[in-house]
Amino acid sequence: MTATTAAADQLHLSRRARTGGPGERGPKVLEHVLGWTLVVVLALLVTRAGLM
């Protein structure tokens, strides 16, 4: 591999689109709190409706 093709490969890799995978940074605490709040609300609705 020449220096030119190596540089082109590095340029191509740096332009890849981010898909929001595990390496994506973000407000993880907020996501956890909102997720657990949703779970609790759904559990309350299910028990109030008599489905369990």
C-alpha positions in Angstrom: 0.0 0.0 0.0 1.4 3.3 -1.0 1.2 6.5 1.1 -1.4 7.9 -1.3 -3.8 5.0 -0.9 -3.3 4.9 2.8 -4.1 8.6 3.1 -7.2 8.0 0.9 -8.3 5.1 3.1 -7.9 7.3 6.3 -9.9 10.1 4.6 -12.7 7.7 3.7 -12.9 6.2 7.2 -13.1 9.7 8.8 -16.0 10.6 6.6 -18.2 7.7 7.6 -21.6 8.6 8.9 -22.3 8.1 12.6 -25.1 5.6 13.3 -25.6 6.3 17.0 -24.0 3.1 18.1 -22.5 2.4 21.5 -19.6 4.8 21.0 -22.1 7.7 20.6 -21.9 10.3 23.4 -25.0 11.7 25.0 -27.0 12.3 28.1 -27.0 8.7 29.4 -28.4 9.5 32.8 -31.4 11.3 31.3 -32.1 8.3 29.0 -32.0 5.9 31.9 -34.3 8.1 34.0 -36.8 8.5 31.2 -36.7 4.8 30.4 -37.4 3.7 34.0 -40.1 6.3 34.2 -41.8 4.9 31.2 -41.5 1.4 32.7 -43.1 2.5 35.9 -45.9 4.4 34.1 -46.7 1.3 31.9 -46.7 -0.9 35.0 -49.2 1.4 36.7 -51.4 1.5 33.7 -51.4 -2.3 33.3 -52.2 -2.9 37.0 -54.9 -0.2 37.1 -56.5 -1.7 34.0 -56.6 -5.1 35.7 -54.5 -6.8 33.0 -52.3 -8.6 35.5 
